[in-house]
């Protein structure tokens, strides 16, 4: 449910100087979820988990675009580190086209421990790279999967 009210154009101009087209919406900030709660609930619903793990994605617009694509691809959650990740601000939400208001975002202090948890929960962990000839839409997503995307790293530790 969305509550709305009509105000004059001057009120909108007092609230922001950005391009508002006479429409302004206030939304609550993102509430981070717990990955340890999300994975079991996905399995309980009879769904196959798809989790996007972002390591060192620092640009808010890249983060928003990834979130938008992840939501469209049916991802159940985005996992980010508490340090070294893009902030979820208005630019990230805008670039995500609202996807960040839909898809759960999980922030963890130790990303490697979280990936280990995903593996122990039965998710296959794969890494995205520009050095492959395989397209993301040609991958078999029928098993539970966590996709790691990293801005700078070329390899993720295989034995972790």
QUIFENKA-V956928 format. One record per residue. N is the residue number from 0. SS is DSSP state (A for helix, B for strand, O for the rest). PSI is psi as a letter, one per 40 degrees, with the letter a starting at -180 (NA if undefined). OMEGA is omega in degrees with one decimal (999 if undefined). Layout:
N_SS_PSI_OMEGA ; N_SS_PSI_OMEGA
This chain:
0_O_h_179.8 ; 1_O_h_175.2 ; 2_O_h_179.5 ; 3_O_i_177.9 ; 4_O_i_179.8 ; 5_O_h_176.5 ; 6_O_i_179.7 ; 7_O_i_-178.5 ; 8_A_d_179.9 ; 9_A_d_177.6 ; 10_A_d_178.2 ; 11_A_d_178.7 ; 12_A_d_177.2 ; 13_A_d_-178.9 ; 14_A_d_-178.4 ; 15_O_i_175.1 ; 16_O_e_179.5 ; 17_O_i_178.1 ; 18_O_h_-174.9 ; 19_O_e_179.7 ; 20_O_f_178.5 ; 21_O_e_177.4 ; 22_O_h_177.6 ; 23_O_h_-179.1 ; 24_O_h_175.9 ; 25_O_h_178.3 ; 26_O_i_178.9 ; 27_O_i_178.8 ; 28_O_i_-179.2 ; 29_O_h_174.0 ; 30_O_h_-179.3 ; 31_O_i_-179.5 ; 32_B_i_179.0 ; 33_O_h_-177.9 ; 34_A_d_179.2 ; 35_A_d_176.1 ; 36_A_d_-174.7 ; 37_A_d_-175.8 ; 38_A_d_178.2 ; 39_A_d_-178.5 ; 40_A_d_176.7 ; 41_A_d_178.7 ; 42_A_d_-179.9 ; 43_A_d_177.6 ; 44_O_e_-179.7 ; 45_O_f_-179.7 ; 46_O_i_177.8 ; 47_O_h_-175.0 ; 48_O_h_168.8 ; 49_B_h_-177.2 ; 50_B_h_176.6 ; 51_B_h_-179.6 ; 52_B_h_-178.7 ; 53_B_h_179.3 ; 54_B_h_177.6 ; 55_O_f_170.1 ; 56_O_h_-171.3 ; 57_O_e_-179.0 ; 58_O_h_-175.2 ; 59_A_d_179.6 ; 60_A_d_173.9 ; 61_A_d_178.8 ; 62_A_d_179.4 ; 63_A_d_179.1 ; 64_A_d_177.3 ; 65_A_d_179.2 ; 66_A_d_179.1 ; 67_A_d_179.2 ; 68_A_d_179.8 ; 69_A_d_-180.0 ; 70_A_d_178.4 ; 71_A_d_-179.9 ; 72_O_e_177.8 ; 73_O_e_178.3 ; 74_O_i_-178.6 ; 75_O_d_-177.9 ; 76_B_i_171.8 ; 77_B_h_-178.1 ; 78_B_h_-179.2 ; 79_B_i_174.9 ; 80_B_i_-179.8 ; 81_O_d_177.2 ; 82_O_i_176.1 ; 83_O_e_179.4 ; 84_O_i_176.9 ; 85_O_i_175.7 ; 86_O_i_175.1 ; 87_O_g_-179.5 ; 88_O_a_-176.6 ; 89_A_d_177.9 ; 90_A_d_178.8 ; 91_A_d_-179.8 ; 92_A_d_179.5 ; 93_A_d_179.4 ; 94_A_d_179.5 ; 95_O_e_-177.3 ; 96_O_f_178.0 ; 97_O_e_-178.6 ; 98_A_d_179.6 ; 99_A_e_173.7 ; 100_A_e_-176.9 ; 101_O_d_-174.5 ; 102_O_h_179.1 ; 103_B_h_175.3 ; 104_B_h_-178.9 ; 105_B_h_178.9 ; 106_B_h_-176.7 ; 107_B_i_179.1 ; 108_O_d_-179.4 ; 109_O_h_-176.1 ; 110_A_d_179.8 ; 111_A_d_176.1 ; 112_A_d_179.0 ; 113_A_d_177.3 ; 114_A_d_175.1 ; 115_A_d_177.0 ; 116_A_d_179.5 ; 117_A_d_178.4 ; 118_A_d_179.0 ; 119_A_d_179.1 ; 120_O_e_176.3 ; 121_O_e_178.1 ; 122_O_h_172.6 ; 123_B_h_-177.8 ; 124_B_h_177.6 ; 125_B_i_-179.4 ; 126_B_h_175.8 ; 127_O_h_177.7 ; 128_O_i_176.9 ; 129_O_e_-175.9 ; 130_O_f_-179.0 ; 131_O_i_175.4 ; 132_O_e_179.9 ; 133_O_h_175.9 ; 134_O_i_-176.3 ; 135_A_d_-178.0 ; 136_A_e_176.3 ; 137_A_e_178.5 ; 138_O_i_176.8 ; 139_O_h_-179.2 ; 140_O_e_-179.1 ; 141_O_d_173.3 ; 142_O_i_174.1 ; 143_O_h_-173.3 ; 144_B_i_167.6 ; 145_B_h_-179.6 ; 146_B_h_178.5 ; 147_B_h_174.6 ; 148_B_h_-176.6 ; 149_B_h_-177.2 ; 150_O_d_-173.1 ; 151_O_d_-174.1 ; 152_O_h_178.6 ; 153_O_d_177.6 ; 154_O_i_174.5 ; 155_O_i_-178.4 ; 156_O_h_-176.8 ; 157_O_d_-173.6 ; 158_O_e_-179.2 ; 159_O_NA_999
